[in-house]
Amino acid sequence: MAAKDSPDATPTYSFQGSSPADQFLEMARIHHLEAKQLFESADKARAEDRQEEYKLLIDVATSREERAMEFERAARGECDDPVVSEINDGLEETRVNFTPYAPTVMTEEELLFTEVPEDFKRPPLGRIARAVAWVGGLVSK
């Protein structure tokens, strides 16, 4: 029996039937792992003198580590779900900075002087299409 098949092995992503605290701890574990990998990649980038990549990786790793800490606090019950809090913060910002939709209405004079973009214009008729239209015009008379 392989190690991953053993009953004692911890499942990778099984949230079904587990408590919210367990879910938060699992998410924190994943974020810590990502942060560790990002810090290692940053060290490699620094050793190879890729400073821009180093700074970017450090910033991302730090944010991952902070998010892991938020999940751990949520697991201990010290704060609400970080994802829900982030969504609620975005909703509040949307509520504060809401701009109602106000379509612009053009007058008839403005419409007369507007130019249709090339992409919306009909392509010119070819020789065959002009000939068919000319013959069609003769037949319909």
N, C-alpha and C positions, 0 to 999 in steps of 0.2 A: 504494500500500500504506500503510495507516494505521500510526501509530507503535506502537500496541499489537499489531499483527500482525507487526512486524519480528522477525526471529530473535534480535536482540541484546537485546530487551526482557526484563527479568527477570520471571519469572512471579510472580503474586500469592501463591498458596498451592499450591505443588507440592513436597511432601515426598517424593514417590515417587522412590526411587533416590538420594536425597541423603544426605549423612553427618549424623550426629547434631549435629555442630558447626554445620553449615549450618542445621539446623532451629532450634537454639538462637539463632543469630544472627538468623534471620528472626523468631522470637518476640520477641527483644530489640528489633528494629527496629519491630515493631508496637506494643510497649509504649512505646517512646520516642515514637512518633507520637501515641499516645493521651495520653501525659503532656503533650506539647506542646499538643495541642488543649485539654486540661483547664486548663493554665496560662493559655492565652489566654482561655478562658471565665471563669476566675477574675478575670483582669484586667478584663474587661468588667463582671463583677458588682461588683467593687470600685469601678469608675468610676461605676456606677449606684447606689452606696451600698446594696448588698444584702450585708450583712456575713455573715449566716448562710450564704448560698450561697457566698460567697467562701471562708469557712473550710472548708466541706465540699469544695469543688472543689480547694482546695490540698491537703487531706488525701488525697483520692483520687489526685490527680496525683503526689503524693510517693510514695504506695505503688506506683503504676504505674512510676515511675522506679526505685524500689528493686527491683521485680520484674525490670525490664529489666536492671539491673546483675547480678542473680542469674543470668539467662539468659546474659549475656556471660561471667561467670565459669565457668559450666558449659560454654560453648563452648570456653573456653581450657583446660578440664580441671582447673580449680582446685577444683571441687566437683561433687556429683552433680546430677542433674536436679532443679530446684527443685520441680516439681510432685510428683514421687515423694517427695521429702523431706518436703513438706507432708503428704502422705497418710500417710507412715510416722509422722510426729509425731502425727497424729490417732489412728492406731492405737495408739500407745504410751499416749496419754492415755486412750483407751478401755480399754485393758488395765489401767491403774492404777486408774481410777475405775469399774470394772465393777460393776454391781449386778445380781445374778441375778434372774430373774423369780420372784416369789413371789405366786401368786394368793391373794387373801383368800377365806376360806371362811366362809360365814355359817351359823349354827346355825338349827334349825327355828324357834326362838322369835324370832330376829331377822327371819326371813323373814315371819313372821306379821304383824309390825308395820311392814313396809316398805310404802311407798305407791307405786303404779305412776304414773309421770309421765303427764301429760295426753296427751302425744304418742303414748304406747304404748297408751292405752286405746281400746277399740272405741267408735266413735261410737254414740250411741243410735239405736235403730231408728225409722224414720219411720212414719207412719200406715199406709201401704200394706204395709210389711214386717210390722208388727204384725198387720194383718188377715190376711195370708197365713199367718203363723205360727199364728194362732188357728184358721183354717180347716184348716190342715195338722194341727193337734192334734186337731180333731174327726174328721178323716178317718182318722187313724191309730188311733183308739180302736175 
